[in-house]
């Protein structure tokens, strides 16, 4: 049987290094954070050979000769004195593990000079051996040179990826540190190539432009919010600037890059309905909170944290990002070089002449394409007060040019104003029973009839606006025991959305009423879809769950692609679209339309 024994110090340090130093970028993170803690205003990072050779130069406070060797001993730190200090941390580091861990698996040279001191000191360590200390003349601050990383741990070294991959991680790490601390001048050089230099920018927007590039950073929206629990500031991408991955998402808490699922979920909820499923925003968000409400002593890398009352911070972040999106005046998508326009609030006057919902579905969908006579009868059932109609002809539809009613434009409930030329667009006709063609001052605007109608229904699906229509004959649903349990738990919120559903025998339920705008043919499938979403989202907040329901109901209720519309029906959809707070995306985040600019049309026809 093996005998219990105390491990030699150099082996213990190598074991600790396995947690602290995962790859070269981990070394960069620890050393740059040390420089920030030392009060540096300028930090230079130099990387080569796949990150196995690193140099970090700072102009911070430096170390006196007697303390410099001590910094390489485990649990030696200047940042805390007792356990209580863990709950009032204002520094990036505190454990005193990073330097001894790095020195145990590399050749490290630390050259440092205290501010105001006449000379400095050089400390050299190789693989955790005793330090060699030499007095030297050097600039104020500290230079950490790490060479031949993992030279004595070949098992660790063989798990390193290609040089380009490891240097990519170094770049990502320094980028995050620069964004977290825009007040610090941080520069990065990789294989003798200057990657970026923040040049001492003091604000996040400028730093983001220098680090991420002006094309991207120039489009980001400012985020700001404050509550009794803390404040959040940063930048978030508009809905049109999205990615297929989450690689450009940064959360900083008191200057520290962190991962926290609740905070990430807050951003997702704020963007729900603005971007399509499976796409992700770019954001840089910095949260400032009382250190006593944060536990950073969870993992050696300090990336994972515990946050007291995380729900309050969830609300703070979600609301701040939501406000940024509402103030952004999201542009109408355009193609062909024409200017993009922002959303417009509803106009007064004739638009308000018809109720938001009626007990008769506004746009029902028969199984087969209706005849002209059926179309006329269907439209008569909900004819808006402002839209006199003429009998429809069976001949092919002519090209129309119908201007929308003009009116004063009030500010919406969100306080949003915009420049979309609502009073100057004219309805031309319908394209492939899918798009409403609009003449726009700058070209041709194609409006998706389903997406735009769906957006309106989603936004106006509130208890005050939703009415129920009672069915002459109830629809019966045969449900499994699991579905019945879900339905029983959600009868109240379903009733708020206009559904009346009651037990109707063993394993059967009766739908007695549905929302007034939901076509009868969609009622059963809509309820089944809602139950499916409720079962999948048992641990989702009630507000989020009901929002998903509104999306589902709006989707089932809206005019579909393939529905042939009369001119009056097209006019009605456009006017409803005009009332939306966010008219340029549907609740799923898809565009409601786009502008084909005159420049592109003329170019296609070779017009000068």
N, C-alpha and C positions, 0 to 999 in steps of 0.2 A: 504494500500500500504506500502511495506517495506521502511524503512528509510535508506538512504545512511549513512554509518558510516565507520570510519577508523578501519581496522582489528587490533586486538592485534598483537604484534610483534611475539609471539610464533606461532600463526596461520599462519601469513605471511611466516614465515620460513618453516613451514610444507608444505605449498603450493609450495614454491620454491623447497623444497626437492623432491617433486613429479617429477620435471623435472630433477634435478641433480642426485638424487639417485633412480635409477630404481630397483636395486637389490644389493646384497652385493658386487658384482664385481665392481659396480660404485663407492662404497666407496674406494675400493682398488685402483682403477685408480686415483681418486682425491688425495689420500694421498701419493701414490708413486710419482705422478707428482710433488706434493709439495716438496717432499724430493729431487727430481732431481733439481728443481728450487733452492733449498737451497744449492746446490753444493755438495751433498752427493756422496761419492765414493763407499759406501757400503750400501745396503738396504736389510733388512730381512723382509719377509712377512710371518705371521703365521695366519692360518685360521682354524676354527673349528665350530662345530654345524651348518653346512650348510652355513657358512659365517656370521652367526649372531654375532659371536665373532671374532674380528680381531685385530691383533697387527702389526704395521709397525714401525720398528726400523731403524734409519738412523744415519750416522755420519756427517750430513751436518752442516751448519753454526749455527743452533739453533736460539733461540729468547731470547732477554733480558726480565727480569721480567715485565717491564712496557708494553711490546708489546704483550706478550703471551695472556692475556685476550682479548686484542683488536682484535686479529686474529679471534675470534669467533663472531664478530659483522658483520652484513651484509655490503657488499661493502667496507670493510676495507682490503686494499691490499698494498703490498710494490712493486708491479710489474708495475704499471702505475701511472702517476701523472696527465695526462690530456688526452683529446680525441686523440691528435696527436700520443700518444704513442701506440694506437691500431694498427697503420700502421708500427710500427717498433718493434713488439714483438719478443723477443728471449726466452721467458719463456713459460712453458706449461699452466699455469693458469694466470688469470688477473682480473677476475670479483670480487673476494672476496665473493663468494656465497657458496662455497663448505663446509667449516668448520661450519658456522652457520646452514646450511641445515642438515648436518650430526648430529650435536649436538642437533637439535630439535627433532630427532626421535630415539635417542640412548643415552646410558650412556657413555660419552667420558672422558678419562683421558689423558691429554697432559703433558708429562714430558720433559722439554727442558733445555738446557744449552748452552749459547753462547760460541763460541770458545774463549778461553783465560780467560773466567770468572771463578771465584773461586767457585761459586755455581750456582744451577739452580732453577727452579720453577716448581710446579705442578699445573695444572689448571683442575678442575673437573666440568663437566656440565652434567645435567640430564634433558633430554626432553626440552631443551631450557631455563631452569631456569638460574638464575644469577650464574655466575661462582664462584667457591670457589678456592682461590689462596693460595698456601702454599709453602714457601721456602724449597728446598730439596737439598741434595747432589746427583748428578747424572753424568753420562758420558757426554761428549760433544756431541751435536746432539739432536735429538728429537725422542721420543717414543710416538706414538699415539695408544691408546688402546680403541677400540670401542666394547662395550658390549651390548647385548640384543637389537640388531638392530630392529627397528619398534615396540619396546615394547609398545609405546603409540599410535600406529596407527594400530589396529588389522585388519582394512580393507585392509591395504597394506600387512600385514604379511600373510594373508590367500592366497594371490596371489603368494607367493613364491612357487617355485617348490620343488621337493624332494631334500634332502640335497646333494645327489650325483650330481644332476644337477647344483645346485647353486655353489657347490665347483668346478665343471667343468668349469663354467663361470669364477670363480676366477682364475683358472689355465690358461685359455685362455688369460685373461687380463694381468696377470703377464708375461706370455710368450711373448705377443706382446710388453710389455714395455722393457723386456730384449733384444729382437731383435732390438728394436728402439734405444737402448742405450747400445751397447756392451761394451762401455768404463766404465760402472758402474757395480760393483759387486752386482748382485741381486740373492737372494736365496728365495725359497718358501718351506714352510712346511705346510702340510695339515693333520689335525688330528694326529699330532705327527709323520707324515711320511715325510721324505725329498723327495720332488718332483724333484727339480733340484737346482743346484748351479753353476752360471756362473764363479765363481772362479776368477773374475777380468779379464776375457779374454778381449783383446783390439780390436779384429777383429771380424767381423760378422760371418765368416765361422766357427771359433772356438766356438763362442756363439751358433750358430745354431746346431753344433754337441752336445753341452752340453744340450741344451734345447729340440731339436727335436729327438736326437739320431743319432749315427754315420751312421747307415744303410741308412737313408734318406739323412741327410745333406751331407754325403760324396759324393753323386751323383750330388749335385746341381752345376749349372754352374755359374761362376762369370759374373755379368753384370756391365758395366761401360759405361757412355756416358756423354758428356758435350756440351753445346751450350752457346751462349751469354745470354740465359734466365736462365740457372741454370745447375745443373748436377744431374745425377742419378747413384746410385750404389746399388748393391745387389746381389741376387742369384735367379736363376730360375731353375725349374726342366727340365731335358731332356725329349724328347717326350715319352720315355718308362716309365717314372715315372709320371703317371697321376692319377687323382682321379675322383670319380663320384660326388663329391661335391666341393664347393669353401671354405671349412673351413680352409684350409691352405694357405690363400692368405693375405699378409700383405702389405699395402702401408703406408709409413711414409713420412710426409712432414715437414721438419725442426724438425725432432724428434717426431712428433705428429702422432699417428695413425689416419688415415682419410679414408673416403669413397668418391670417386669421380668417377662417371661413365665414364668420358672421359679417365681417366688414366687406368681404368680397361679394357676399350675397346681397348686401345693401345696394351696391352699385348695379348688380344685375336687375334687381327689382326696379330701380330708378329708370333703367333703360328698357324695361319691358314694354313692348309695343312700339318701340322706336327702331329696333334693329331685328333682323330675321333670326330665327332659332339657329344655333350653331355658329353664329358670328359673335365677335367679341370686341369690346371697345378698348381704346388705349387710354390709360389714366395714370396720373401722378398725384396721389393724395397724401397729404401730411396731416396727421392727427396729433394734437397737443392736449395732453391730459395730465392730471395730477399723478406724479410717480407712485403715490401710495395706492392708486387704483390699478396698477399694472404689475404683474409678476413676470419678470424676464428671466428668472432663474429656473427655466423649464428644461432647456436643452443647451448643450455646450456651445452651439453656434448662435444661440439667442435669437434665432429666426422665429421660433414659435413662442407665443406668449399666452398668458391668461389675462383676461380683461374683466375687471369687476363691473357688473351691470352692463354686459355687452349689448343688451337690447336697446339701452338708451343711446349708445354710440351707433348702433344699427340705424335708428331713426334719424339721428343727426346726419349721418353720411347720406342716407337715401334721400332725405329732403333737400340737402345741399346740392346734390347732383341733379335732382329733379328741377330745382329752381334754375340751375345753369342751363339745362336743356330748354326750358320755357323762355328764357331770356335770349336764347341764341338766334331766334328768327330762322329756323332751319330752312335751308334753301330748297326751292323746287328743283328737282333734278333736271338738268339740261344736257343737250347733246349738240355739238356743232358750233361751239364757241359763243352762243348767245348767253347773256347774263342770266344768272339764277336769281329767282325771286323768293322772298320769304312769305310765310303764311299770312293770311288776311283774316281779321275778325269778321263776324257776320254783318251784313248790311241791314239797315232798318227797312221798313216798308213792306213790300209784297211778300218777302221771304217768310215773314211771320204770319202770313194769312192762313196757313194750314197748320193743324196740330202736329206736334212731333211724331205722335203715333196715333193710329186709328184702330178701331176694333176690327177693321177689315184690312187684311195684309196689303201693304202698298205694292209689293212686287211679288206676286205668287208665281210658282213655277209648275205648270202642268207637265205631265209626263211627255206629251208630244207638243211640237211647235203649234201654237194657237193660230187659228185663222184670223183674218183681218177683223171679222165681226166679233170674235171672242176677245181680241185685243181691245176693241172699242168698248165692249161691255165691262171688261176688267178695269179699264181706266176710269169709266164712269163711276165705279164703286168708290173711288177715293179722290175724284177730281179736286185738285186744290182750288181754293176760292179765287185765286188770282189768275188762273189759267183757263180761259175760255177755249173750248175745243170745237173743231169742225169735224164732220164725218170723215172717216179715213177712206182713202181710195185703195183699190186693189192693185193699181199700177205700181211699177217700181218707184221706190222713194226718191224724190228729187233731192238736190243738194240744197240745204237750208243755210241761212245765216241769221240766227236769232240772237240778238243781244240780250244779255241778262238785265233784269230790272236794276236801275241805279238807285242809290240811296246813301245816306250819311253812314259813315263807318264808325261805330262806337268802339271803344277799347273793350276787349273781352275780359272775362273774370280773371284771367291770368295776367292782365295788364300788358298783353303782347300787342305790338303794332308791327306792321310790315308793309312791304311795297309791291305785293303781287297785284297786277292790274285787273282786279275782279270786274270792274265796270267797263273794261275795254275788250273782254273776251266774248266771242260769239260762237254759238253752237253751229257746226257745219253739218254734222250727221253722225252715223254710227259706222264703225269699221269692224267687219267680221263679227258682229253681234257681241263684241267684247270691249271695244274702246269707244268712248265718246270723243269725237274730233272737235277741237276748239280752235278757232282762229285767235291767235295771240299777237300782240303788237310786234313780237320778235320772232314769229314763226308759227309752227303748228304744235299745239299742245295735245297730247294723247292722254286721256283720262281713263284709267281702268274702272269700269262701271261697278265691278264687284268690290275692289279694294276701297274705293272712295265711299260707297254706300255702307260698307262694313265699318269704316272708321266712324261715320256719323252715328250709326246704331250703337256702337260700343261706347262712345262718349256720352250718349244721352240715355243710357240704360240705368237710370236711377229710380228709386222707389217713387219719387215725386212725378216722374215722367212715364213710367211703365204702367200700362193698363192691361188687364186680362180680358181675354175673349173666351166666353164659356162655350164649350162644344155641345152641339145638339145631341150627339151620341158620343159618350166617353170612349176614349181609346184604352184598350186593356193591354197591360204589360205582364208577361210571365217572367218572373225574376228568380234567379238562384238565391239560396239562403244568404250568401255573401252580399249579393246586390241588394237584397231586402234590408240587410243590416245597414248598409251604407245609405240607402234611401231614407230609412227611419231616422238616421242621425242628421239628415240634411233637409228635412221637410220645411223647416222655418226659413232658411235662406233661399230655398227654391220658391217659396211663396212670395218672398220679396221681389223676385224676378218675374213674377206673373204666373207661375205654375200652381195649379191646385191638383194634388195627387192624393188619392185615398185608397185604403185597403179594399180589395174586391174579391175576397175569397182566398182560399189556400194558395199561397205562392203567386197571387195575382194582384195587381194594383191598377187603378183606373185613373187616367189623366182626364180631369173634368174641365180644366181651363189651361190656356197657354198664353204667353205674352201676345199682345195684340198685333205685333208686327211679324210674328213667326208663322210662316205658311203651315197649313194643316199637315201637308205631306211630309214636313220635316219634324213634326212634333215628337214622334216615337224615337227616331234616331238621335234627335237632340238630347232627349232625356237619357238615353243609354250612354251617349258620349259624356254627358255631365257626370253620371255615376262612375264611369270608368276613370275620369280625371279625379274625382273625389277619392276613389280607392287608391289611386297612385300617389295622392298628396295628403296622406293622413297626418304627416308631420309638418305640413306647410301651414303658415299662419292663415287664419280665416280670411283676412283681407286679400291675401295673395290668391287663395283658392277661389274666392268669389270673382276676382279679377279674371282668372283663367276661364271661369264659367261665362262671364260676359263676352269674352273673346269667342268662345264656342257658339254661344247663342247668336251673336252678331254675324258670325260666319255662316251659320245655317239660315239666317233670316235675310241676308243681303241678296240683292240681284246677282245672278250668276253670269259668268262668261257663257255665251250661247243664248242668252235671253234677248230676243229682238224687242227693241223699245220704240215707242212712239216719240215724236218730238217733245210732247208734254212730259213724258216720263224722263227723257234725257234732261230736260230743263229742271225737273224736280230734283233729280240726283245731283246735278251741278249746284243747285241752290242749297241742298242739304250739306253737300261737301263744303260749301262756303262757310257754313256755320261752325265747322270743326275748329277746335283749339289747336290741333296738330294735323292739318289737312294733308300733309305730304307723305305720310306713312300710314299703312293700315295697322290694326292692333298687333299683327304678327311681325311688324317691322318692314314689310315690303313697301316699295314706292307705290303711291296711288296714281302716278302719272309722270310724264317727262316732257320736256320741251325740245322739239326738233328745230333748231335755229335756222333762220333764213340764210345765214352764211353757209351752213352745210347743204341746204337745198340748192342754193345757187352754185356751189362748188360741184355738186353731183351733175348739174346740167351744164357745167363749163361756162357759166355766166361770169363775166368779169365784174 
